[in-house]
């Protein structure tokens, strides 16, 4: 009897508090169906808001990605908005979700070839950095930028942190020193900023897709967007270096007085060179339609194929040529696939579609609710409010969920208040991206806050807040006017 009881006790990992969270989340999804609707909201709109709030509670408070997304999709399909098969088809069959899935598979190809670590080590092993601590810091930042183009920010963090620690060991910089701590945190800040460059990455994909849905088919112009990301990243790097040298006055004497440098790496193998060329070719194909007239036949074909089709084709070519080295096809679709992100994205985009539907009345209701608060205020004030709210939420919650929630609201209110919706969407994107101050803010933030030896005490929170502050000031002082001119 005792053995059976022990077996039963070990059957589940559910705790009483987790059960309470589950019940609250599901109750919110179900019970809003019976809440009276006040115009312009419709009964369906109230039900959709309840499903959204229930999912949000599960994502943020219960801290789970899967079951809130699953039940949100199910309840949405059981509503009068749609059916369960249609919701699943539109959610997981969404081009943005498929794009992200095939991008995960594509980055597996790059990571398995060792390209990411090779490039990072090559950048920081240049002899020009000998005795120049802040040039070395800049090279570390640039190495992170190179990494986040190829892999996720979390994966890039896992590559760059051991590299920074090895540099510290080489120069005799102790764990927990000011230079080591701020370099680790600052590298993540720079990486998170530059990670936004390619719009088919997870977070920008959510905002771009939501904007297109809300605008009825318009898209955020890619070339101005790329310029904005490059500008904010470059200024962020410069401000971090100024902060380290003149404000924090990091002790870098051991680096400045040293003539050491990291060992040169062996040459790339034939396989690595092939993968490098393959990667560059795919990125060129992805960006090509944005830089040439749409009337060009190649541009027309690539636009018809789309980014998802290009990545699908790239993965297909890799599997088809059957290289002797590299990752087997099965592992491409099983290792390092961010399923939690995919489930959140499928649910978030589905609920965003429902909230934007005229039959729910949610967009009109949000405009009526928020417009009086910001009416008569300048677009800059509206942008500041949305960015502060977005950055605050993303530092205690999932950034994808935060962006999925705020983008439709920002678009509707921006149109009502006469703001530039594309500029506002980009500012909100950059704000919701900067989750640095708390462990649940993002995967890289969790890694930073876990490095207690290298980033001791409250340094992770302190430097994380500094990075958030820098980003917010740059958004309002530089990016907002720049975006209003370019979009």
Secondary structure, DSSP 8 states (H G I E B T S, - for coil): -HHHHHHHHTS----HHHHHHHHHHHHHHHHGGGS---TT--HHHHHHHHHHHHHHHHHHTS--SHHHHHHHHHHHHHSTT--HHHHHHHHHT-HHHHHHHHHHHHHHHHHHTTHHHHHHHHHHT-GGGTT-HHHHHHHHHHHHHHHHHHS-HHHHHHHHHHHHHHHHHHHT--TT-HHHHHHHHHHHHHHHHHTTSSTTSHHHHHHHHHHHHHHTS----HHHHHHHHHHHHHHHHHHHHHIIIIIS----HHHHT------------HHHHHHHHHHHHHHHHHHHHHHS-TTSHHHHHHHHHHHHHHHHHHHHHHHHHT-SSS--HHHHTTTT--HHHHHHHHHHHHHHHHHHSTTT-HHHHHHHHHHHHHTTS-HHHHHHHHHHHHHHHHTTS-HHHHHHHHHHHHHHHHHHHT--HHHHHHHHHHHHH---SSGGG-HHHHHHHH-TTTS-TTHHHHHHHHHHHHHHHHIIIIIHHHHHHH-
